[in-house]
Amino acid sequence: MKIFTSKKVQEIDKYTIENEPILSINLMERAAKNCTEWIIKKFTLNKKIKILVGPGNNGGDALAIARMLIEKRYNVKIFVFIKKLSIDSQINYDRLVKQNTVTCKFIDKESDFPKIDNDDIIIDGLFGSGLSRPLKGFFEKLVKHVNSNKATIVSIDIPSGLFSENNSLLVTDYDNSYKNAIKADYTITLELPFLSFMFPDTEKHVGELNIIPIGLHKEIIKITEAKYHYLSSKCILKRLIKRTKFSHKGTFGHALLLAGSYGKMGAAILASKACLRSGVGLLTVHVPITGYEIMQISVPEAMVCIDESGTKFCKLSETKKYNAIGVGPGIGMKQSTQQLFKGMLEKIDKPIVIDADAINILAENKSWIKLLPKNSIITPHPKEFERLVGKSANYYKRLLLQIEFAIKYQVILLVKGANTSIACPDGKCYFNSTGNNGMATAGSGDVLTGIILSLLAQGYSAKDASIVGVYIHGLSADIAVKQKSKQALIASDIIGYLGNVFIELNKM
């Protein structure tokens, strides 16, 4: 699913109107109908609904939704916060007047702001994605008034006051929320998501994101280039490599994993099991002597290559026979390990997966970054990203740094978290749509490393291995929490449900 700028979405709207063809008022009607259907499924008739109407077509959507809810016998009150309506908004206002069942109250001063009860449903149709500057004065006070109550808020298109891409202009308070933007419980966005929905600092404003189709022209969406993408099952299915009847273990590659050290062998076990569960044909794990028995007992399906050191990494034998290499989980930061890693980078000419301590080693030796093989995959969590790339003022600027790094060094830089972002050497960036906060647990990153390494060894491109790996990692956790709960989820559970993921994908 593509993520476009608000300007580009307006162009797609215009193209749809001209080439479907459809009148703009009828496109608005279609969008309102789908929004109304969502609201009806979510809220019962006994709820009181207060609809806030602002300038532009976002207000027109709200007026059309109001009319449709009234037709379904909902208790609706309408408050209009603009004197002059847009053309399509005026048409919908006239339709409401003709309906003759409710009166719209026009408000132009703070003292007339509507009273909001805790059990009210607020439909936010004040400002859409075309907003060009922060809300000030009257509308800023209105937003604060709405946010100060405990009513359930549903924003149409985008929470009013929020920008669709870059919110750097908005002043944040101590808890990273934007004071002059609506804090919605639910956001109903039309056809396509916006970039700002992907960032943690907008979570308190977007709430639960619901993307509903409104029938924008498929051809223009298909041919219009997008820098950002939101992953869907359709995107994953077209990337999956199909298994053939006469496949054998050699068909699915031989992976090498450098992981574990004294006290950190769990990371090696988790990454190894995840690699095997993701379909690799063969796996060799390089560990210090201290980890030999642990690996042989814990992961009997893996072969073990023993480092000559008792507790750390010193020497690695030939690597050419492996289809893919992963390094980092639990390896530590000792000087001998760092030198072994540098030696690998100097002689390996294929993409490698770099995680955990290997990222921290790069962060301490930034001149080594230029040694990375093209299309290598780096998988930091936010703090590791800061050590490697640097700090930024907000999540939008962090994304720009991430993309800049990926382009400069021609690598895939994957920053873990909700909506994990995958920046590619061509400047494109993909955001994950699967996963949950139960994954905020020790070892889940090691599992991801194992999954991506497995896919890379099986012949997936580095880009596809990253995209598919992140998606199935999150989807496995989504399936797992239905049985385990988010609070009780541990990294081993993610591995345990990978089989369910492939069953589900194979059914699609």
C-alpha positions as CSV (number, residue, x, y, z in Angstrom):
1,M,0.0,0.0,0.0
2,K,1.5,3.3,-1.1
3,I,1.8,6.3,1.2
4,F,1.5,9.6,-0.7
5,T,1.9,13.2,0.3
6,S,-1.4,15.1,0.9
7,K,-0.8,17.0,-2.3
8,K,-0.4,13.8,-4.3
9,V,-3.6,12.5,-2.7
10,Q,-5.4,15.6,-3.9
11,E,-4.1,14.9,-7.4
12,I,-5.4,11.3,-7.2
13,D,-8.8,12.6,-6.1
14,K,-8.8,15.0,-9.0
15,Y,-7.8,12.2,-11.5
16,T,-10.6,10.0,-10.1
17,I,-13.2,12.7,-10.6
18,E,-12.1,13.4,-14.1
19,N,-11.4,9.8,-15.3
20,E,-13.9,7.5,-13.5
21,P,-15.7,9.9,-14.1
22,I,-17.6,11.0,-11.0
23,L,-18.7,14.3,-9.6
24,S,-16.7,15.5,-6.6
25,I,-19.9,15.6,-4.5
26,N,-20.6,12.0,-5.4
27,L,-17.1,11.0,-4.5
28,M,-17.6,12.7,-1.1
29,E,-20.9,10.8,-0.8
30,R,-19.2,7.5,-1.4
31,A,-16.5,8.3,1.2
32,A,-19.1,9.4,3.8
33,K,-21.1,6.3,3.2
34,N,-18.2,4.1,4.0
35,C,-17.3,6.1,7.0
36,T,-20.9,5.9,8.2
37,E,-20.9,2.2,7.9
38,W,-17.8,1.9,10.1
39,I,-19.4,4.2,12.7
40,I,-22.6,2.2,12.7
41,K,-20.7,-1.0,13.3
42,K,-18.8,0.5,16.1
43,F,-21.4,2.5,18.1
44,T,-25.0,1.6,19.1
45,L,-28.1,3.8,18.6
46,N,-28.2,4.9,22.2
47,K,-25.0,6.9,21.8
48,K,-25.2,10.7,21.4
49,I,-23.1,11.9,18.5
50,K,-21.7,15.4,18.2
51,I,-20.3,16.3,14.8
52,L,-17.7,19.1,14.4
53,V,-17.7,20.7,11.0
54,G,-14.8,22.8,9.8
55,P,-13.7,24.5,6.5
56,G,-12.9,22.6,3.4
57,N,-14.1,19.2,2.2
58,N,-13.4,17.5,5.5
59,G,-16.3,19.5,6.8
60,G,-18.4,18.3,3.8
61,D,-17.6,14.7,4.7
62,A,-18.7,15.4,8.3
63,L,-22.0,16.9,7.1
64,A,-22.7,14.0,4.8
65,I,-21.9,11.5,7.6
66,A,-24.3,13.5,9.9
67,R,-27.2,13.2,7.4
68,M,-26.6,9.4,7.0
69,L,-26.5,8.8,10.7
70,I,-29.7,10.7,11.2
71,E,-31.3,8.5,8.5
72,K,-30.3,5.6,10.7
73,R,-32.0,7.2,13.6
74,Y,-28.9,8.2,15.6
75,N,-29.1,11.1,18.0
76,V,-27.0,13.7,16.2
77,K,-26.0,17.3,16.9
78,I,-24.1,19.3,14.4
79,F,-21.7,22.2,15.2
80,V,-20.3,24.3,12.3
81,F,-17.2,26.3,13.0
82,I,-16.9,28.3,9.8
83,K,-19.1,31.0,8.2
84,K,-18.5,30.1,4.5
85,L,-18.6,26.5,3.5
86,S,-16.9,25.0,0.5
87,I,-19.0,24.2,-2.6
88,D,-19.5,20.5,-1.8
89,S,-19.9,21.2,1.9
90,Q,-22.7,23.7,1.1
91,I,-24.4,21.1,-1.0
92,N,-24.4,18.7,2.0
93,Y,-25.5,21.4,4.3
94,D,-28.5,22.1,2.0
95,R,-29.3,18.4,2.0
96,L,-29.4,18.5,5.8
97,V,-31.7,21.5,5.8
98,K,-34.0,19.7,3.3
99,Q,-34.0,16.6,5.6
100,N,-35.5,18.9,8.2
101,T,-34.7,16.7,11.2
102,V,-31.8,18.6,12.9
103,T,-30.5,22.1,13.2
104,C,-26.9,23.0,12.6
105,K,-25.5,25.4,15.2
106,F,-22.9,27.9,13.8
107,I,-20.3,28.8,16.3
108,D,-17.8,31.7,16.0
109,K,-16.7,32.4,19.6
110,E,-15.2,30.4,22.4
111,S,-18.1,31.0,24.9
112,D,-20.4,29.0,22.5
113,F,-18.3,25.9,22.4
114,P,-20.5,22.8,22.8
115,K,-20.7,21.0,26.1
116,I,-19.2,17.6,25.8
117,D,-20.2,14.7,28.0
118,N,-17.9,11.8,28.8
119,D,-20.2,9.3,27.0
120,D,-20.5,11.4,23.8
121,I,-19.1,10.3,20.5
122,I,-17.3,13.2,18.7
123,I,-16.9,13.1,15.0
124,D,-14.0,15.3,14.1
125,G,-14.5,16.9,10.7
126,L,-12.7,20.2,11.4
127,F,-9.5,20.0,9.3
128,G,-8.3,17.4,6.8
129,S,-4.9,16.4,5.4
130,G,-4.6,19.7,3.5
131,L,-3.7,21.7,6.6
132,S,-0.7,23.9,5.9
133,R,0.0,25.6,9.2
134,P,-0.4,24.9,12.9
135,L,-3.8,25.8,14.4
136,K,-3.9,29.0,16.3
137,G,-6.4,31.2,18.1
138,F,-10.0,30.1,17.9
139,F,-9.4,26.6,16.5
140,E,-6.5,25.9,18.8
141,K,-8.8,26.7,21.8
142,L,-11.5,24.5,20.2
143,V,-9.0,21.6,19.9
144,K,-8.0,22.0,23.6
145,H,-11.6,22.1,24.6
146,V,-12.4,18.8,22.8
147,N,-9.2,17.1,24.1
148,S,-10.0,18.2,27.7
149,N,-13.0,15.9,27.8
150,K,-13.2,12.1,28.0
151,A,-15.6,11.6,25.1
152,T,-14.7,9.1,22.4
153,I,-13.3,11.0,19.4
154,V,-13.4,9.7,15.8
155,S,-11.4,11.7,13.3
156,I,-12.2,11.7,9.6
157,D,-9.2,11.6,7.2
158,I,-6.7,12.8,9.9
159,P,-6.9,14.2,13.4
160,S,-7.5,17.9,13.1
161,G,-4.3,19.9,13.6
162,L,-2.0,17.1,12.6
163,F,0.0,17.4,9.4
164,S,0.1,14.4,7.1
165,E,3.9,14.2,6.8
166,N,6.1,16.4,8.9
167,N,4.9,17.7,12.3
168,S,8.1,19.4,13.3
169,L,6.4,22.7,13.3
170,L,4.1,21.7,16.2
171,V,5.3,22.3,19.7
172,T,5.4,19.1,21.8
173,D,4.8,18.8,25.6
174,Y,6.6,16.5,28.0
175,D,4.8,13.4,26.9
176,N,5.4,13.9,23.2
177,S,1.9,14.9,22.2
178,Y,1.0,17.9,20.0
179,K,-1.0,20.4,22.0
180,N,-2.9,21.9,19.2
181,A,-4.0,18.7,17.5
182,I,-7.0,16.5,18.2
183,K,-6.3,13.3,20.3
184,A,-8.5,10.8,18.5
185,D,-9.5,7.4,19.8
186,Y,-10.1,6.3,16.2
187,T,-9.0,7.7,12.9
188,I,-10.8,6.7,9.7
189,T,-8.5,7.6,6.9
190,L,-9.7,7.4,3.3
191,E,-8.1,4.8,0.9
192,L,-4.5,5.4,1.9
193,P,-2.6,6.1,5.1
194,F,-0.4,9.2,5.7
195,L,3.3,9.2,6.6
196,S,2.7,10.9,10.0
197,F,0.6,7.9,11.1
198,M,3.7,5.8,11.1
199,F,5.5,7.6,14.0
200,P,5.3,7.0,17.8
201,D,4.8,10.7,18.6
202,T,1.4,10.7,16.7
203,E,0.1,7.6,18.4
204,K,-1.9,9.6,21.0
205,H,-3.6,11.5,18.3
206,V,-4.3,8.9,15.7
207,G,-5.5,6.2,18.1
208,E,-6.7,3.1,16.3
209,L,-6.1,3.5,12.6
210,N,-8.8,2.3,10.2
211,I,-8.1,2.5,6.4
212,I,-11.4,2.4,4.5
213,P,-11.7,2.2,0.7
214,I,-13.5,5.0,-1.1
215,G,-12.9,3.9,-4.7
216,L,-10.1,6.1,-5.8
217,H,-8.9,5.3,-9.4
218,K,-6.8,2.2,-9.2
219,E,-4.8,2.9,-12.3
220,I,-3.5,6.3,-11.1
221,I,-2.5,4.8,-7.8
222,K,-0.7,2.0,-9.6
223,I,1.3,4.2,-11.9
224,T,2.1,7.0,-9.4
225,E,5.5,6.7,-7.8
226,A,5.7,6.7,-4.0
227,K,8.7,7.0,-1.8
228,Y,6.9,5.4,1.2
229,H,4.9,2.2,1.5
230,Y,2.8,0.4,4.1
231,L,3.1,-3.4,4.0
232,S,0.1,-5.6,3.3
233,S,-0.4,-9.3,2.9
234,K,-0.7,-8.7,-0.9
235,C,2.7,-7.1,-0.9
236,I,4.2,-10.1,1.0
237,L,2.5,-12.8,-1.1
238,K,4.0,-11.5,-4.4
239,R,7.4,-11.7,-2.8
240,L,7.2,-15.3,-1.4
241,I,9.4,-17.9,-3.1
242,K,7.3,-21.0,-3.9
243,R,8.7,-24.4,-2.9
244,T,8.7,-27.0,-5.6
245,K,8.1,-30.8,-5.3
246,F,11.7,-31.8,-5.9
247,S,13.3,-29.2,-3.6
248,H,15.9,-30.5,-1.1
249,K,17.8,-28.9,1.8
250,G,20.5,-27.6,-0.6
251,T,17.8,-25.7,-2.5
252,F,17.0,-23.6,0.5
253,G,20.5,-22.4,1.3
254,H,23.2,-22.7,3.9
255,A,23.3,-19.9,6.5
256,L,26.1,-19.0,8.9
257,L,25.3,-17.3,12.1
258,L,27.9,-15.7,14.5
259,A,26.2,-15.4,17.8
260,G,26.4,-15.9,21.5
261,S,29.2,-15.6,24.1
262,Y,29.6,-16.4,27.8
263,G,26.3,-15.5,29.5
264,K,24.6,-14.7,26.2
265,M,24.0,-18.0,24.5
266,G,20.3,-17.4,24.6
267,A,20.6,-14.9,21.8
268,A,22.3,-17.6,19.6
269,I,19.6,-20.1,20.4
270,L,16.8,-17.8,19.6
271,A,18.3,-16.6,16.3
272,S,19.2,-20.1,15.3
273,K,15.7,-21.6,16.0
274,A,14.0,-18.6,14.2
275,C,16.3,-19.2,11.2
276,L,15.5,-22.9,11.0
277,R,11.7,-22.3,11.5
278,S,11.8,-19.8,8.6
279,G,12.8,-22.4,6.1
280,V,16.5,-22.4,5.7
281,G,18.0,-25.7,4.4
282,L,21.2,-25.7,6.5
283,L,22.4,-23.6,9.4
284,T,25.9,-23.5,10.9
285,V,26.3,-21.5,14.1
286,H,29.8,-20.2,15.0
287,V,30.2,-19.9,18.8
288,P,33.0,-19.9,21.4
289,I,33.8,-23.2,23.0
290,T,31.7,-22.3,26.0
291,G,28.6,-22.4,23.8
292,Y,29.3,-25.7,22.1
293,E,27.3,-28.1,24.4
294,I,24.5,-25.5,24.8
295,M,24.0,-25.2,21.1
296,Q,24.2,-29.0,20.4
297,I,21.6,-29.7,23.1
298,S,19.3,-26.7,22.4
299,V,19.3,-26.7,18.6
300,P,20.1,-30.2,17.4
301,E,19.1,-29.2,13.8
302,A,22.0,-26.8,13.6
303,M,25.6,-27.5,12.9
304,V,28.1,-25.9,15.3
305,C,31.4,-24.3,14.3
306,I,33.6,-23.8,17.3
307,D,35.8,-20.7,17.8
308,E,39.2,-21.5,19.3
309,S,38.6,-19.1,22.1
310,G,36.9,-20.4,25.3
311,T,34.6,-17.4,25.8
312,K,34.9,-15.0,22.9
313,F,35.4,-14.8,19.2
314,C,38.9,-14.8,17.7
315,K,39.0,-16.7,14.4
316,L,36.5,-17.6,11.6
317,S,37.2,-20.3,9.0
318,E,36.2,-20.1,5.3
319,T,32.9,-18.3,4.6
320,K,32.5,-18.7,0.8
321,K,30.4,-21.9,1.1
322,Y,27.6,-20.1,2.9
323,N,24.7,-18.4,1.0
324,A,24.2,-15.8,3.7
325,I,25.8,-14.7,6.9
326,G,24.4,-13.1,10.1
327,V,26.4,-11.6,12.9
328,G,25.7,-9.9,16.2
329,P,23.3,-11.4,18.7
330,G,25.1,-11.8,22.0
331,I,28.6,-11.7,20.6
332,G,29.8,-9.0,23.0
333,M,32.2,-6.1,22.4
334,K,35.6,-7.6,23.2
335,Q,38.6,-6.4,21.1
336,S,39.2,-9.8,19.5
337,T,35.5,-10.0,18.4
338,Q,35.8,-6.5,16.9
339,Q,38.8,-7.5,14.9
340,L,37.2,-10.7,13.7
341,F,34.2,-8.7,12.5
342,K,36.4,-6.2,10.7
343,G,38.2,-9.1,9.0
344,M,34.9,-10.5,7.8
345,L,33.9,-7.2,6.3
346,E,37.2,-6.9,4.5
347,K,36.8,-10.3,2.7
348,I,33.1,-10.9,2.3
349,D,31.5,-9.7,-0.9
350,K,27.8,-10.7,-0.3
351,P,25.1,-9.0,1.8
352,I,25.2,-9.9,5.5
353,V,22.7,-9.4,8.3
354,I,24.1,-7.2,11.1
355,D,22.4,-6.9,14.5
356,A,22.9,-6.1,18.2
357,D,26.6,-6.1,19.3
358,A,27.8,-6.0,15.7
359,I,25.9,-2.7,15.2
360,N,27.5,-1.4,18.4
361,I,30.9,-2.4,17.1
362,L,30.2,-0.4,13.9
363,A,29.1,2.5,16.0
364,E,32.4,2.5,17.8
365,N,34.4,2.1,14.5
366,K,32.4,4.2,12.0
367,S,35.2,4.1,9.4
368,W,34.4,0.4,9.0
369,I,30.9,1.2,7.7
370,K,32.3,1.8,4.2
371,L,33.5,-1.8,4.3
372,L,29.9,-3.1,4.4
373,P,29.0,-5.3,1.3
374,K,26.4,-3.6,-0.8
375,N,22.8,-4.4,0.3
376,S,23.8,-5.6,3.7
377,I,21.0,-5.5,6.2
378,I,21.4,-3.6,9.5
379,T,18.7,-4.0,12.1
380,P,19.1,-1.6,15.1
381,H,16.6,-0.7,17.8
382,P,16.2,3.0,18.3
383,K,19.1,3.4,20.8
384,E,21.5,1.4,18.5
385,F,20.4,3.6,15.7
386,E,21.4,6.7,17.6
387,R,24.8,5.2,18.3
388,L,25.3,4.3,14.7
389,V,23.7,7.2,12.8
390,G,23.1,10.0,15.4
391,K,20.4,11.6,17.3
392,S,17.5,13.6,15.8
393,A,15.0,16.1,17.0
394,N,11.9,14.0,16.2
395,Y,10.8,10.8,14.4
396,Y,10.3,12.5,11.1
397,K,13.9,13.8,11.1
398,R,15.1,10.4,12.3
399,L,13.5,8.9,9.2
400,L,15.3,11.3,7.0
401,L,18.6,10.3,8.6
402,Q,17.7,6.7,8.2
403,I,17.1,7.0,4.5
404,E,20.1,9.2,4.0
405,F,22.3,6.6,5.6
406,A,20.8,3.8,3.5
407,I,21.5,5.7,0.3
408,K,25.0,6.8,1.2
409,Y,26.2,3.4,2.2
410,Q,23.9,1.4,-0.2
411,V,22.6,-0.8,2.6
412,I,19.2,-1.6,4.0
413,L,18.7,0.1,7.4
414,L,15.8,-1.3,9.4
415,V,14.8,0.5,12.6
416,K,12.8,-1.8,14.9
417,G,9.7,-0.8,16.7
418,A,6.0,-0.3,16.0
419,N,5.6,0.2,12.3
420,T,9.3,-1.0,11.8
421,S,10.8,1.1,9.0
422,I,12.9,-0.4,6.3
423,A,15.0,2.2,4.4
424,C,16.5,0.9,1.1
425,P,19.5,2.0,-1.1
426,D,17.1,3.4,-3.7
427,G,15.6,5.8,-1.2
428,K,12.3,4.0,-0.7
429,C,11.1,3.2,2.7
430,Y,8.6,0.5,3.9
431,F,6.6,0.5,7.1
432,N,5.4,-2.7,8.7
433,S,1.7,-3.2,9.5
434,T,2.0,-6.3,11.7
435,G,3.1,-6.8,15.3
436,N,2.1,-5.6,18.8
437,N,3.5,-4.3,22.0
438,G,3.9,-7.8,23.4
439,M,7.0,-7.9,21.2
440,A,8.7,-5.5,23.6
441,T,10.5,-8.3,25.3
442,A,14.0,-9.7,25.5
443,G,15.1,-11.7,22.4
444,S,12.5,-10.6,19.9
445,G,15.2,-8.8,17.9
446,D,17.4,-12.0,17.8
447,V,14.4,-13.8,16.4
448,L,14.1,-11.2,13.6
449,T,17.7,-11.6,12.8
450,G,17.3,-15.3,12.4
451,I,14.2,-14.9,10.2
452,I,15.9,-12.4,7.8
453,L,19.1,-14.5,7.7
454,S,17.0,-17.6,6.7
455,L,15.2,-15.8,3.9
456,L,18.5,-14.3,2.6
457,A,20.1,-17.7,2.5
458,Q,17.1,-19.1,0.6
459,G,17.6,-16.7,-2.2
460,Y,15.5,-13.8,-1.4
461,S,17.0,-10.4,-2.3
462,A,18.2,-8.4,0.7
463,K,15.2,-6.0,0.2
464,D,12.7,-8.8,0.0
465,A,14.2,-10.7,2.9
466,S,13.9,-7.6,5.1
467,I,10.3,-6.8,4.0
468,V,9.0,-10.4,4.3
469,G,11.0,-11.0,7.4
470,V,9.7,-8.0,9.3
471,Y,6.1,-8.8,8.3
472,I,6.1,-12.5,9.3
473,H,7.9,-11.7,12.5
474,G,5.1,-9.3,13.5
475,L,2.4,-11.6,12.2
476,S,3.7,-14.5,14.2
477,A,3.4,-12.3,17.3
478,D,-0.1,-11.2,16.4
479,I,-1.2,-14.9,16.1
480,A,0.7,-15.8,19.4
481,V,-0.9,-13.1,21.5
482,K,-4.4,-14.5,20.8
483,Q,-3.3,-17.5,22.8
484,K,-0.6,-16.1,25.1
485,S,-1.6,-12.4,25.7
486,K,0.6,-9.4,25.1
487,Q,1.9,-9.4,28.7
488,A,3.0,-13.0,28.6
489,L,4.5,-13.1,25.2
490,I,8.2,-14.1,25.1
491,A,10.5,-14.3,22.1
492,S,10.3,-18.1,21.9
493,D,6.5,-17.8,21.3
494,I,7.2,-15.8,18.2
495,I,9.3,-18.7,16.9
496,G,6.7,-21.2,18.0
497,Y,4.0,-19.5,15.9
498,L,6.0,-19.1,12.7
499,G,4.5,-22.3,11.3
500,N,1.0,-20.7,11.7
501,V,2.2,-17.7,9.7
502,F,3.2,-19.8,6.7
503,I,0.0,-21.8,6.9
504,E,-2.0,-18.5,6.8
505,L,0.0,-17.1,4.0
506,N,-0.2,-20.3,2.0
507,K,-4.0,-20.2,2.2
508,M,-4.2,-16.7,0.7
